């Protein structure tokens, strides 16, 4: 499968102009870099409390697989190609029922 805009966020335009949005974006970038570059076992130790019903070995294996897939690599911008691929996935699963134009739903992350 080609790359997909895996992690996308939704916010009101007024929020995107705020200091909080810029701080969130910085933290989000750092978290992705950390999750991709840290041993899966360490990521599991930090994330396990958020998944109380998931066995640690299973969680570690899932995190390792996401790392191998490169889910947390690269820029956080959602390019047109990434958006179109994600839209295909969502349409095929029935998660969305219509195509929304890229320009109507995607904006650059706050800096």
N, CA, C and O atoms as CSV, one atom per row, in Angstrom:
chain,resi,resn,atom,element,x,y,z
A,1,UNK,N,N,0.850,-1.177,0.000
A,1,UNK,CA,C,0.000,0.000,0.000
A,1,UNK,C,C,0.894,1.239,0.000
A,1,UNK,O,O,1.895,1.273,0.715
A,2,UNK,N,N,0.550,2.245,-0.784
A,2,UNK,CA,C,1.314,3.491,-0.747
A,2,UNK,C,C,1.115,4.203,0.585
A,2,UNK,O,O,0.211,3.854,1.345
A,3,UNK,N,N,1.954,5.200,0.877
A,3,UNK,CA,C,1.803,5.939,2.136
A,3,UNK,C,C,0.405,6.535,2.272
A,3,UNK,O,O,-0.232,6.916,1.290
A,4,UNK,N,N,-0.049,6.603,3.522
A,4,UNK,CA,C,-1.367,7.149,3.856
A,4,UNK,C,C,-1.175,8.196,4.945
A,4,UNK,O,O,-0.295,8.053,5.793
A,5,UNK,N,N,-1.988,9.243,4.928
A,5,UNK,CA,C,-1.967,10.239,6.002
A,5,UNK,C,C,-2.553,9.571,7.241
A,5,UNK,O,O,-3.744,9.701,7.522
A,6,UNK,N,N,-1.714,8.863,7.971
A,6,UNK,CA,C,-2.139,8.026,9.088
A,6,UNK,C,C,-2.730,8.838,10.222
A,6,UNK,O,O,-3.847,8.580,10.671
A,7,UNK,N,N,-1.981,9.809,10.676
A,7,UNK,CA,C,-2.410,10.602,11.828
A,7,UNK,C,C,-2.843,11.969,11.340
A,7,UNK,O,O,-2.013,12.790,10.950
A,8,UNK,N,N,-4.119,12.207,11.363
A,8,UNK,CA,C,-4.627,13.512,10.981
A,8,UNK,C,C,-5.436,14.062,12.146
A,8,UNK,O,O,-6.004,13.317,12.945
A,9,UNK,N,N,-5.469,15.367,12.216
A,9,UNK,CA,C,-6.120,16.033,13.336
A,9,UNK,C,C,-7.168,16.996,12.812
A,9,UNK,O,O,-7.035,17.539,11.715
A,10,UNK,N,N,-8.197,17.202,13.593
A,10,UNK,CA,C,-9.267,18.103,13.207
A,10,UNK,C,C,-9.324,19.235,14.228
A,10,UNK,O,O,-9.233,19.002,15.433
A,11,UNK,N,N,-9.477,20.468,13.731
A,11,UNK,CA,C,-9.562,21.615,14.629
A,11,UNK,C,C,-10.308,22.753,13.941
A,11,UNK,O,O,-10.376,22.820,12.714
A,12,UNK,N,N,-10.857,23.631,14.743
A,12,UNK,CA,C,-11.511,24.829,14.225
A,12,UNK,C,C,-10.440,25.796,13.726
A,12,UNK,O,O,-9.351,25.848,14.299
A,13,UNK,N,N,-10.722,26.561,12.676
A,13,UNK,CA,C,-9.741,27.529,12.181
A,13,UNK,C,C,-9.265,28.497,13.263
A,13,UNK,O,O,-8.092,28.870,13.280
A,14,UNK,N,N,-10.148,28.903,14.155
A,14,UNK,CA,C,-9.745,29.833,15.219
A,14,UNK,C,C,-8.688,29.218,16.127
A,14,UNK,O,O,-7.807,29.929,16.610
A,15,UNK,N,N,-8.756,27.915,16.367
A,15,UNK,CA,C,-7.752,27.245,17.197
A,15,UNK,C,C,-6.403,27.201,16.491
A,15,UNK,O,O,-5.363,27.348,17.133
A,16,UNK,N,N,-6.411,27.001,15.182
A,16,UNK,CA,C,-5.159,26.852,14.440
A,16,UNK,C,C,-4.285,28.097,14.498
A,16,UNK,O,O,-3.077,28.013,14.279
A,17,UNK,N,N,-4.876,29.244,14.789
A,17,UNK,CA,C,-4.113,30.489,14.900
A,17,UNK,C,C,-3.608,30.753,16.310
A,17,UNK,O,O,-3.049,31.820,16.566
A,18,UNK,N,N,-3.786,29.823,17.223
A,18,UNK,CA,C,-3.459,30.071,18.629
A,18,UNK,C,C,-2.074,29.552,19.021
A,18,UNK,O,O,-1.493,28.696,18.354
A,19,UNK,N,N,-1.574,30.098,20.118
A,19,UNK,CA,C,-0.305,29.621,20.685
A,19,UNK,C,C,-0.430,28.165,21.109
A,19,UNK,O,O,0.530,27.401,21.004
A,20,UNK,N,N,-1.593,27.782,21.581
A,20,UNK,CA,C,-1.807,26.389,21.987
A,20,UNK,C,C,-1.663,25.441,20.803
A,20,UNK,O,O,-1.082,24.364,20.940
A,21,UNK,N,N,-2.181,25.825,19.653
A,21,UNK,CA,C,-2.066,24.975,18.459
A,21,UNK,C,C,-0.610,24.843,18.034
A,21,UNK,O,O,-0.173,23.761,17.644
A,22,UNK,N,N,0.134,25.927,18.106
A,22,UNK,CA,C,1.563,25.861,17.748
A,22,UNK,C,C,2.317,24.978,18.735
A,22,UNK,O,O,3.178,24.197,18.331
A,23,UNK,N,N,2.006,25.091,20.018
A,23,UNK,CA,C,2.651,24.240,21.027
A,23,UNK,C,C,2.276,22.778,20.809
A,23,UNK,O,O,3.128,21.894,20.906
A,24,UNK,N,N,1.013,22.525,20.517
A,24,UNK,CA,C,0.579,21.155,20.251
A,24,UNK,C,C,1.327,20.579,19.051
A,24,UNK,O,O,1.772,19.431,19.085
A,25,UNK,N,N,1.463,21.366,18.003
A,25,UNK,CA,C,2.154,20.895,16.797
A,25,UNK,C,C,3.602,20.546,17.103
A,25,UNK,O,O,4.105,19.525,16.634
A,26,UNK,N,N,4.271,21.373,17.878
A,26,UNK,CA,C,5.664,21.061,18.256
A,26,UNK,C,C,5.724,19.758,19.045
A,26,UNK,O,O,6.578,18.909,18.787
A,27,UNK,N,N,4.818,19.602,20.006
A,27,UNK,CA,C,4.797,18.378,20.820
A,27,UNK,C,C,4.451,17.159,19.965
A,27,UNK,O,O,5.028,16.089,20.156
A,28,UNK,N,N,3.540,17.306,19.051
A,28,UNK,CA,C,3.137,16.212,18.160
A,28,UNK,C,C,4.316,15.753,17.299
A,28,UNK,O,O,4.543,14.554,17.136
A,29,UNK,N,N,5.060,16.712,16.753
A,29,UNK,CA,C,6.248,16.357,15.957
A,29,UNK,C,C,7.267,15.603,16.817
A,29,UNK,O,O,7.807,14.581,16.395
A,30,UNK,N,N,7.521,16.110,18.012
A,30,UNK,CA,C,8.486,15.450,18.907
A,30,UNK,C,C,8.020,14.049,19.279
A,30,UNK,O,O,8.823,13.117,19.313
A,31,UNK,N,N,6.731,13.895,19.559
A,31,UNK,CA,C,6.200,12.580,19.938
A,31,UNK,C,C,6.339,11.578,18.798
A,31,UNK,O,O,6.688,10.422,19.038
A,32,UNK,N,N,6.078,11.993,17.583
A,32,UNK,CA,C,6.235,11.095,16.431
A,32,UNK,C,C,7.694,10.679,16.268
A,32,UNK,O,O,7.990,9.507,16.035
A,33,UNK,N,N,8.590,11.634,16.390
A,33,UNK,CA,C,10.017,11.328,16.271
A,33,UNK,C,C,10.435,10.355,17.364
A,33,UNK,O,O,11.160,9.395,17.102
A,34,UNK,N,N,9.980,10.602,18.583
A,34,UNK,CA,C,10.303,9.715,19.704
A,34,UNK,C,C,9.739,8.321,19.469
A,34,UNK,O,O,10.453,7.334,19.644
A,35,UNK,N,N,8.476,8.221,19.078
A,35,UNK,CA,C,7.841,6.913,18.878
A,35,UNK,C,C,8.524,6.119,17.773
A,35,UNK,O,O,8.618,4.895,17.853
A,36,UNK,N,N,8.996,6.805,16.749
A,36,UNK,CA,C,9.661,6.108,15.643
A,36,UNK,C,C,11.075,5.683,16.025
A,36,UNK,O,O,11.528,4.616,15.610
A,37,UNK,N,N,11.778,6.499,16.809
A,37,UNK,CA,C,13.195,6.260,17.063
A,37,UNK,C,C,13.531,5.595,18.383
A,37,UNK,O,O,14.707,5.402,18.688
A,38,UNK,N,N,12.541,5.243,19.164
A,38,UNK,CA,C,12.750,4.641,20.480
A,38,UNK,C,C,12.412,3.159,20.408
A,38,UNK,O,O,11.506,2.755,19.679
A,39,UNK,N,N,13.143,2.355,21.165
A,39,UNK,CA,C,12.876,0.912,21.180
A,39,UNK,C,C,11.399,0.658,21.489
A,39,UNK,O,O,10.813,1.308,22.355
A,40,UNK,N,N,10.817,-0.283,20.779
A,40,UNK,CA,C,9.393,-0.591,20.945
A,40,UNK,C,C,9.049,-0.921,22.393
A,40,UNK,O,O,7.961,-0.589,22.862
A,41,UNK,N,N,9.964,-1.569,23.101
A,41,UNK,CA,C,9.716,-1.921,24.505
A,41,UNK,C,C,9.577,-0.673,25.375
A,41,UNK,O,O,8.751,-0.634,26.286
A,42,UNK,N,N,10.388,0.341,25.090
A,42,UNK,CA,C,10.311,1.596,25.845
A,42,UNK,C,C,9.012,2.336,25.521
A,42,UNK,O,O,8.356,2.867,26.418
A,43,UNK,N,N,8.650,2.369,24.257
A,43,UNK,CA,C,7.384,2.997,23.877
A,43,UNK,C,C,6.231,2.286,24.588
A,43,UNK,O,O,5.313,2.930,25.096
A,44,UNK,N,N,6.289,0.967,24.618
A,44,UNK,CA,C,5.255,0.185,25.310
A,44,UNK,C,C,5.175,0.570,26.778
A,44,UNK,O,O,4.079,0.734,27.315
A,45,UNK,N,N,6.313,0.716,27.430
A,45,UNK,CA,C,6.287,1.036,28.861
A,45,UNK,C,C,5.604,2.375,29.124
A,45,UNK,O,O,4.983,2.559,30.171
A,46,UNK,N,N,5.716,3.301,28.188
A,46,UNK,CA,C,5.067,4.606,28.344
A,46,UNK,C,C,3.599,4.586,27.932
A,46,UNK,O,O,2.783,5.319,28.491
A,47,UNK,N,N,3.268,3.757,26.964
A,47,UNK,CA,C,1.921,3.756,26.393
A,47,UNK,C,C,0.979,2.726,27.008
A,47,UNK,O,O,-0.238,2.863,26.893
A,48,UNK,N,N,1.515,1.710,27.652
A,48,UNK,CA,C,0.688,0.617,28.186
A,48,UNK,C,C,-0.472,1.095,29.061
A,48,UNK,O,O,-1.555,0.519,28.970
A,49,UNK,N,N,-0.301,2.123,29.906
A,49,UNK,CA,C,-1.437,2.560,30.721
A,49,UNK,C,C,-2.649,3.022,29.901
A,49,UNK,O,O,-3.775,3.010,30.399
A,50,UNK,N,N,-2.420,3.426,28.653
A,50,UNK,CA,C,-3.525,3.858,27.795
A,50,UNK,C,C,-4.251,2.677,27.149
A,50,UNK,O,O,-5.303,2.851,26.534
A,51,UNK,N,N,-3.684,1.473,27.293
A,51,UNK,CA,C,-4.244,0.259,26.692
A,51,UNK,C,C,-4.344,-0.840,27.746
A,51,UNK,O,O,-3.684,-1.872,27.629
A,52,UNK,N,N,-5.169,-0.626,28.780
A,52,UNK,CA,C,-5.187,-1.556,29.914
A,52,UNK,C,C,-5.606,-2.982,29.560
A,52,UNK,O,O,-5.237,-3.914,30.274
A,53,UNK,N,N,-6.347,-3.176,28.507
A,53,UNK,CA,C,-6.796,-4.516,28.157
A,53,UNK,C,C,-5.911,-5.228,27.152
A,53,UNK,O,O,-6.244,-6.318,26.687
A,54,UNK,N,N,-4.777,-4.611,26.814
A,54,UNK,CA,C,-3.898,-5.185,25.794
A,54,UNK,C,C,-2.645,-5.748,26.454
A,54,UNK,O,O,-1.976,-5.058,27.224
A,55,UNK,N,N,-2.338,-6.985,26.152
A,55,UNK,CA,C,-1.132,-7.643,26.638
A,55,UNK,C,C,0.106,-6.855,26.178
A,55,UNK,O,O,0.155,-6.388,25.040
A,56,UNK,N,N,1.102,-6.710,27.063
A,56,UNK,CA,C,2.296,-5.918,26.740
A,56,UNK,C,C,3.027,-6.454,25.514
A,56,UNK,O,O,3.503,-5.673,24.690
A,57,UNK,N,N,3.123,-7.775,25.383
A,57,UNK,CA,C,3.814,-8.338,24.219
A,57,UNK,C,C,3.080,-7.994,22.924
A,57,UNK,O,O,3.705,-7.715,21.901
A,58,UNK,N,N,1.772,-8.018,22.980
A,58,UNK,CA,C,0.967,-7.665,21.809
A,58,UNK,C,C,1.147,-6.197,21.464
A,58,UNK,O,O,1.295,-5.842,20.295
A,59,UNK,N,N,1.135,-5.342,22.480
A,59,UNK,CA,C,1.327,-3.912,22.260
A,59,UNK,C,C,2.716,-3.635,21.698
A,59,UNK,O,O,2.863,-2.835,20.774
A,60,UNK,N,N,3.729,-4.284,22.246
A,60,UNK,CA,C,5.092,-4.106,21.744
A,60,UNK,C,C,5.186,-4.536,20.286
A,60,UNK,O,O,5.808,-3.850,19.474
A,61,UNK,N,N,4.577,-5.659,19.951
A,61,UNK,CA,C,4.601,-6.142,18.566
A,61,UNK,C,C,3.902,-5.153,17.632
A,61,UNK,O,O,4.371,-4.909,16.520
A,62,UNK,N,N,2.786,-4.588,18.082
A,62,UNK,CA,C,2.063,-3.618,17.259
A,62,UNK,C,C,2.893,-2.357,17.053
A,62,UNK,O,O,2.966,-1.837,15.939
A,63,UNK,N,N,3.515,-1.866,18.113
A,63,UNK,CA,C,4.354,-0.672,18.011
A,63,UNK,C,C,5.524,-0.938,17.081
A,63,UNK,O,O,5.847,-0.102,16.237
A,64,UNK,N,N,6.156,-2.081,17.226
A,64,UNK,CA,C,7.276,-2.437,16.355
A,64,UNK,C,C,6.827,-2.473,14.884
A,64,UNK,O,O,7.549,-2.017,13.997
A,65,UNK,N,N,5.646,-3.011,14.641
A,65,UNK,CA,C,5.128,-3.079,13.267
A,65,UNK,C,C,4.878,-1.677,12.720
A,65,UNK,O,O,5.214,-1.393,11.571
A,66,UNK,N,N,4.298,-0.812,13.523
A,66,UNK,CA,C,4.088,0.571,13.089
A,66,UNK,C,C,5.426,1.237,12.782
A,66,UNK,O,O,5.539,1.973,11.801
A,67,UNK,N,N,6.437,0.987,13.609
A,67,UNK,CA,C,7.762,1.542,13.349
A,67,UNK,C,C,8.314,1.013,12.032
A,67,UNK,O,O,8.855,1.776,11.231
A,68,UNK,N,N,8.178,-0.291,11.806
A,68,UNK,CA,C,8.671,-0.903,10.575
A,68,UNK,C,C,7.959,-0.325,9.356
A,68,UNK,O,O,8.577,-0.106,8.314
A,69,UNK,N,N,6.675,-0.083,9.487
A,69,UNK,CA,C,5.909,0.511,8.392
A,69,UNK,C,C,6.266,1.980,8.165
A,69,UNK,O,O,5.957,2.537,7.111
A,70,UNK,N,N,6.917,2.614,9.155
A,70,UNK,CA,C,7.280,4.022,9.031
A,70,UNK,C,C,6.118,4.966,9.269
A,70,UNK,O,O,6.099,6.082,8.749
A,71,UNK,N,N,5.158,4.522,10.049
A,71,UNK,CA,C,3.954,5.329,10.280
A,71,UNK,C,C,4.253,6.678,10.922
A,71,UNK,O,O,3.484,7.626,10.761
A,72,UNK,N,N,5.342,6.770,11.635
A,72,UNK,CA,C,5.650,8.012,12.342
A,72,UNK,C,C,6.836,8.741,11.726
A,72,UNK,O,O,7.427,9.609,12.369
A,73,UNK,N,N,7.189,8.405,10.506
A,73,UNK,CA,C,8.280,9.072,9.800
A,73,UNK,C,C,7.763,10.280,9.032
A,73,UNK,O,O,6.581,10.369,8.699
A,74,UNK,N,N,8.665,11.195,8.763
A,74,UNK,CA,C,8.377,12.266,7.825
A,74,UNK,C,C,7.607,13.442,8.377
A,74,UNK,O,O,7.298,13.545,9.564
A,75,UNK,N,N,7.320,14.312,7.450
A,75,UNK,CA,C,6.639,15.557,7.740
A,75,UNK,C,C,5.197,15.291,8.172
A,75,UNK,O,O,4.599,14.291,7.776
A,76,UNK,N,N,4.649,16.183,8.977
A,76,UNK,CA,C,3.262,15.999,9.417
A,76,UNK,C,C,2.255,16.646,8.468
A,76,UNK,O,O,1.048,16.470,8.635
A,77,UNK,N,N,2.733,17.382,7.487
A,77,UNK,CA,C,1.814,17.957,6.502
A,77,UNK,C,C,1.082,16.841,5.767
A,77,UNK,O,O,1.657,15.786,5.501
A,78,UNK,N,N,-0.162,17.071,5.445
A,78,UNK,CA,C,-0.932,16.112,4.655
A,78,UNK,C,C,-0.948,16.626,3.218
A,78,UNK,O,O,-1.680,17.556,2.880
A,79,UNK,N,N,-0.125,16.000,2.387
A,79,UNK,CA,C,-0.064,16.386,0.981
A,79,UNK,C,C,-1.304,15.866,0.257
A,79,UNK,O,O,-2.044,15.030,0.775
A,80,UNK,N,N,-1.506,16.374,-0.930
A,80,UNK,CA,C,-2.661,15.932,-1.724
A,80,UNK,C,C,-2.622,14.420,-1.952
A,80,UNK,O,O,-3.650,13.754,-1.828
A,81,UNK,N,N,-1.447,13.871,-2.283
A,81,UNK,CA,C,-1.334,12.428,-2.519
A,81,UNK,C,C,-1.697,11.622,-1.271
A,81,UNK,O,O,-2.417,10.628,-1.359
A,82,UNK,N,N,-1.196,12.053,-0.105
A,82,UNK,CA,C,-1.518,11.351,1.139
A,82,UNK,C,C,-3.006,11.449,1.455
A,82,UNK,O,O,-3.620,10.482,1.907
A,83,UNK,N,N,-3.574,12.616,1.215
A,83,UNK,CA,C,-5.007,12.795,1.455
A,83,UNK,C,C,-5.825,11.884,0.545
A,83,UNK,O,O,-6.755,11.217,1.000
A,84,UNK,N,N,-5.480,11.858,-0.733
A,84,UNK,CA,C,-6.236,11.037,-1.684
A,84,UNK,C,C,-6.160,9.558,-1.314
A,84,UNK,O,O,-7.153,8.839,-1.428
A,85,UNK,N,N,-4.988,9.101,-0.873
A,85,UNK,CA,C,-4.862,7.696,-0.483
A,85,UNK,C,C,-5.702,7.399,0.765
A,85,UNK,O,O,-6.382,6.375,0.831
A,86,UNK,N,N,-5.650,8.296,1.746
A,86,UNK,CA,C,-6.466,8.110,2.954
A,86,UNK,C,C,-7.952,8.109,2.590
A,86,UNK,O,O,-8.725,7.310,3.118
A,87,UNK,N,N,-8.340,8.996,1.698
A,87,UNK,CA,C,-9.736,9.063,1.280
A,87,UNK,C,C,-10.170,7.756,0.618
A,87,UNK,O,O,-11.289,7.292,0.840
A,88,UNK,N,N,-9.300,7.165,-0.188
A,88,UNK,CA,C,-9.615,5.869,-0.804
A,88,UNK,C,C,-9.851,4.801,0.267
A,88,UNK,O,O,-10.785,4.006,0.165
A,89,UNK,N,N,-9.000,4.792,1.289
A,89,UNK,CA,C,-9.160,3.826,2.382
A,89,UNK,C,C,-10.498,4.049,3.082
A,89,UNK,O,O,-11.255,3.103,3.303
A,90,UNK,N,N,-10.785,5.305,3.430
A,90,UNK,CA,C,-12.022,5.604,4.149
A,90,UNK,C,C,-13.261,5.298,3.307
A,90,UNK,O,O,-14.255,4.793,3.829
A,91,UNK,N,N,-13.208,5.599,2.017
A,91,UNK,CA,C,-14.340,5.294,1.140
A,91,UNK,C,C,-14.546,3.791,1.014
A,91,UNK,O,O,-15.681,3.314,1.036
A,92,UNK,N,N,-13.454,3.042,0.884
A,92,UNK,CA,C,-13.577,1.590,0.698
A,92,UNK,C,C,-14.131,0.893,1.940
A,92,UNK,O,O,-14.746,-0.168,1.837
A,93,UNK,N,N,-13.915,1.486,3.105
A,93,UNK,CA,C,-14.421,0.880,4.344
A,93,UNK,C,C,-15.786,1.430,4.746
A,93,UNK,O,O,-16.406,0.947,5.694
A,94,UNK,N,N,-16.247,2.442,4.018
A,94,UNK,CA,C,-17.526,3.050,4.358
A,94,UNK,C,C,-17.432,4.092,5.456
A,94,UNK,O,O,-18.454,4.580,5.937
A,95,UNK,N,N,-16.214,4.438,5.861
A,95,UNK,CA,C,-16.039,5.430,6.926
A,95,UNK,C,C,-16.471,6.825,6.474
A,95,UNK,O,O,-16.896,7.638,7.295
A,96,UNK,N,N,-16.364,7.104,5.180
A,96,UNK,CA,C,-16.908,8.334,4.597
A,96,UNK,C,C,-17.729,7.939,3.379
A,96,UNK,O,O,-17.504,6.889,2.777
A,97,UNK,N,N,-18.677,8.788,3.027
A,97,UNK,CA,C,-19.581,8.456,1.925
A,97,UNK,C,C,-19.378,9.311,0.688
A,97,UNK,O,O,-19.926,9.007,-0.372
A,98,UNK,N,N,-18.601,10.372,0.808
A,98,UNK,CA,C,-18.376,11.228,-0.352
A,98,UNK,C,C,-16.963,11.783,-0.314
A,98,UNK,O,O,-16.320,11.833,0.734
A,99,UNK,N,N,-16.498,12.197,-1.479
A,99,UNK,CA,C,-15.167,12.802,-1.591
A,99,UNK,C,C,-15.290,14.290,-1.249
A,99,UNK,O,O,-16.082,15.013,-1.853
A,100,UNK,N,N,-14.515,14.724,-0.295
A,100,UNK,CA,C,-14.457,16.146,0.023
A,100,UNK,C,C,-13.204,16.708,-0.633
A,100,UNK,O,O,-12.145,16.084,-0.568
A,101,UNK,N,N,-13.305,17.878,-1.267
A,101,UNK,CA,C,-12.130,18.437,-1.936
A,101,UNK,C,C,-11.000,18.711,-0.939
A,101,UNK,O,O,-11.237,19.185,0.171
A,102,UNK,N,N,-9.791,18.409,-1.348
A,102,UNK,CA,C,-8.592,18.624,-0.539
A,102,UNK,C,C,-8.578,20.045,0.029
A,102,UNK,O,O,-8.352,20.245,1.222
A,103,UNK,N,N,-8.823,21.023,-0.837
A,103,UNK,CA,C,-8.756,22.431,-0.430
A,103,UNK,C,C,-9.794,22.782,0.633
A,103,UNK,O,O,-9.626,23.752,1.372
A,104,UNK,N,N,-10.860,21.997,0.708
A,104,UNK,CA,C,-11.926,22.287,1.670
A,104,UNK,C,C,-11.650,21.716,3.051
A,104,UNK,O,O,-12.271,22.135,4.028
A,105,UNK,N,N,-10.725,20.762,3.147
A,105,UNK,CA,C,-10.561,20.079,4.437
A,105,UNK,C,C,-9.131,20.020,4.964
A,105,UNK,O,O,-8.929,19.649,6.120
A,106,UNK,N,N,-8.138,20.373,4.160
A,106,UNK,CA,C,-6.744,20.255,4.601
A,106,UNK,C,C,-6.092,21.633,4.626
A,106,UNK,O,O,-6.179,22.392,3.662
A,107,UNK,N,N,-5.446,21.939,5.730
A,107,UNK,CA,C,-4.657,23.167,5.858
A,107,UNK,C,C,-3.292,22.788,6.412
A,107,UNK,O,O,-3.151,21.746,7.051
A,108,UNK,N,N,-2.282,23.625,6.173
A,108,UNK,CA,C,-0.965,23.326,6.751
A,108,UNK,C,C,-1.028,23.371,8.275
A,108,UNK,O,O,-1.821,24.123,8.841
A,109,UNK,N,N,-0.198,22.574,8.939
A,109,UNK,CA,C,-0.177,22.634,10.406
A,109,UNK,C,C,0.359,23.982,10.882
A,109,UNK,O,O,1.172,24.603,10.198
A,110,UNK,N,N,-0.089,24.432,12.044
A,110,UNK,CA,C,0.430,25.692,12.582
A,110,UNK,C,C,1.920,25.573,12.885
A,110,UNK,O,O,2.394,24.518,13.307
A,111,UNK,N,N,2.626,26.627,12.674
A,111,UNK,CA,C,4.082,26.622,12.920
A,111,UNK,C,C,4.419,27.349,14.185
A,111,UNK,O,O,5.591,27.445,14.549
